[in-house]
Amino acid sequence: MLGDRDSLQEAVARAEGRAAARLAELDERSLALPTGARGLAVVTDQLGVSTIRQQAALGRQQNAAEVAERFGRRQGRAVLGLAALASAGALFGLAGVFKAGRPGWVALGTGALVLALALGSGVSALLI
């Protein structure tokens, strides 16, 4: 009876040894480690380099996003200035139609204010 337990334990030990060897082989394949590699140290070293590259790429992307945001603001202000300039031109035309009456003077004054807004918007677009 004692001999049966020893032979059973031997069989289980051999099976576990083969399973461990097979698992080690599968681990090596799944990690794609080159033959004769130092194990996980190689993978860990590559992760460090990969992380540094990713951080550098992230920094470049953040800089590009900041530049894009700045030019987007510049574009928005320039478009506002052009729209205000077109509105000022329409108001000046309206003032010419009304001539010297009160509505003409109101249109002329409003056109002058809108023209000042267009000028301010254009200057601020250049300064951003």
Buried (B, 14 or more C-beta within 10 A) or exposed (E): EEEEEEEEEEEEEEEEEEEEEEEEEEEBEEEEBEEEEEEEEBEEEEEEEEEEEEEEEEEEEEEEEEEEEEEEEBEEBBEBBBBBBEBBBEBBEBBEEBEEEEEBEBBBEBBBEBBEBBBBBBEBBEEE
